[in-house]
Amino acid sequence: MANKDRAEKWLDIVAEDMSVADDLFKTGHWLYVGFMCHQVIEKTLKSYWCVCRDDDPPYIHDHKKIAQGCGLYTKMSDEQKAFLEVIKPMNIEARYQEYKDEVARRLNREVAAEILETAKQFHAWILEKLKEKSSTR
């Protein structure tokens, strides 16, 4: 599959994940808003990877390592790097309930709203970098 096609495949999934995050926010599922935002950033980074490299992105969930691997980490602001640390524990898909409960205790409407808004802005920033990269490749 061509790099652009692989990138688009990731972005198709991201669009659905963002919609789910919005729906979960409306229904007050703060923990899962965080999880979906984690997924949005991870998959957007993997899309960027696809336009920068010929290999597939790694099967990992560590945003920092993915961003470093495709050269995007050095372009991130300190706030963006800090946000990666904020959403790092939100990867709860296969975690034990005790872990989920611990993460959930830190979340409320305001925190979830901030995570959701920041994820949307970060996603848009990565898309802009992706467009720049695509036009130079």
C-alpha positions as CSV (number, residue, x, y, z in Angstrom):
1,M,0.0,0.0,0.0
2,A,1.3,3.4,-0.9
3,N,2.4,5.7,2.0
4,K,-0.4,8.1,1.3
5,D,-3.0,5.3,1.3
6,R,-1.6,4.0,4.6
7,A,-1.7,7.4,6.1
8,E,-5.4,7.9,5.0
9,K,-6.3,4.5,6.5
10,W,-5.1,5.7,9.9
11,L,-6.9,9.1,9.5
12,D,-10.2,7.3,8.6
13,I,-10.0,5.5,11.9
14,V,-9.1,8.8,13.7
15,A,-12.3,10.5,12.4
16,E,-14.4,7.9,14.0
17,D,-12.4,7.9,17.2
18,M,-12.9,11.7,17.5
19,S,-16.6,11.4,17.0
20,V,-16.8,8.7,19.7
21,A,-14.8,10.9,22.1
22,D,-17.3,13.7,21.5
23,D,-20.2,11.4,22.2
24,L,-18.6,10.0,25.3
25,F,-18.1,13.5,26.6
26,K,-21.8,14.3,26.1
27,T,-22.7,11.3,28.2
28,G,-20.2,11.9,31.0
29,H,-17.8,9.0,30.4
30,W,-14.7,10.9,31.3
31,L,-12.3,7.9,31.5
32,Y,-13.3,6.8,28.0
33,V,-13.0,10.4,26.6
34,G,-9.4,10.2,27.7
35,F,-8.9,6.8,26.2
36,M,-10.3,7.9,22.8
37,C,-8.2,11.1,22.8
38,H,-5.2,8.9,23.5
39,Q,-6.2,6.8,20.4
40,V,-6.7,9.9,18.3
41,I,-3.2,11.2,19.0
42,E,-1.6,7.8,18.6
43,K,-3.3,7.1,15.2
44,T,-2.7,10.6,13.9
45,L,1.0,10.2,14.8
46,K,1.0,6.8,13.0
47,S,-0.5,8.5,9.9
48,Y,2.4,11.0,10.0
49,W,4.8,8.1,10.3
50,C,3.4,6.7,7.1
51,V,4.2,9.8,5.1
52,C,7.7,10.1,6.6
53,R,8.9,6.5,6.4
54,D,8.6,3.5,4.2
55,D,8.0,1.0,7.1
56,D,4.8,0.6,9.1
57,P,4.5,2.3,12.4
58,P,5.4,0.1,15.4
59,Y,2.7,-1.7,17.3
60,I,3.2,0.4,20.4
61,H,1.1,3.0,22.2
62,D,3.9,5.3,23.4
63,H,3.2,8.6,21.7
64,K,6.7,9.9,22.4
65,K,8.4,7.0,20.8
66,I,6.2,7.1,17.8
67,A,6.8,10.9,17.4
68,Q,10.5,10.4,17.9
69,G,10.6,7.6,15.3
70,C,9.0,9.8,12.6
71,G,10.9,13.0,13.5
72,L,7.9,15.0,14.8
73,Y,8.9,15.1,18.5
74,T,11.5,17.7,18.0
75,K,9.0,20.0,16.3
76,M,6.5,19.8,19.2
77,S,6.1,22.6,21.7
78,D,6.8,22.0,25.4
79,E,3.0,22.1,25.9
80,Q,2.5,19.4,23.4
81,K,5.2,17.2,24.9
82,A,3.6,17.7,28.3
83,F,0.2,16.8,26.9
84,L,1.6,13.5,25.7
85,E,2.5,12.8,29.4
86,V,-1.0,13.8,30.5
87,I,-2.7,11.3,28.2
88,K,-0.1,8.5,28.5
89,P,-2.0,6.8,31.4
90,M,-5.3,7.0,29.4
91,N,-4.4,4.0,27.4
92,I,-6.7,1.8,29.5
93,E,-8.0,-0.7,27.0
94,A,-6.4,-3.8,28.5
95,R,-5.8,-2.6,32.0
96,Y,-7.0,-4.0,35.3
97,Q,-10.0,-2.4,36.9
98,E,-7.9,-1.0,39.7
99,Y,-5.7,0.9,37.2
100,K,-8.8,2.2,35.5
101,D,-10.3,3.3,38.8
102,E,-7.1,5.2,39.7
103,V,-7.0,7.0,36.4
104,A,-10.8,7.8,36.6
105,R,-10.4,9.4,40.0
106,R,-8.3,12.2,38.4
107,L,-11.0,13.0,35.8
108,N,-14.1,15.1,35.8
109,R,-16.0,17.2,33.3
110,E,-13.5,20.1,33.3
111,V,-10.4,17.8,33.0
112,A,-12.1,15.8,30.2
113,A,-13.1,18.9,28.4
114,E,-9.5,20.2,28.5
115,I,-8.2,16.8,27.3
116,L,-10.7,16.7,24.5
117,E,-10.0,20.3,23.3
118,T,-6.3,19.8,23.6
119,A,-6.4,16.6,21.6
120,K,-8.4,18.3,18.9
121,Q,-5.9,21.1,18.6
122,F,-3.0,18.7,18.7
123,H,-4.6,16.5,16.1
124,A,-5.1,19.6,13.8
125,W,-1.4,20.5,14.3
126,I,-0.2,17.1,13.3
127,L,-2.5,17.2,10.3
128,E,-0.9,20.5,9.3
129,K,2.5,19.0,9.6
130,L,1.3,15.9,7.7
131,K,0.2,18.2,4.8
132,E,3.5,20.0,4.8
133,K,5.4,16.7,4.7
134,S,3.2,15.3,2.0
135,S,3.7,18.3,-0.2
136,T,7.5,17.9,0.0
137,R,7.7,14.2,-0.5
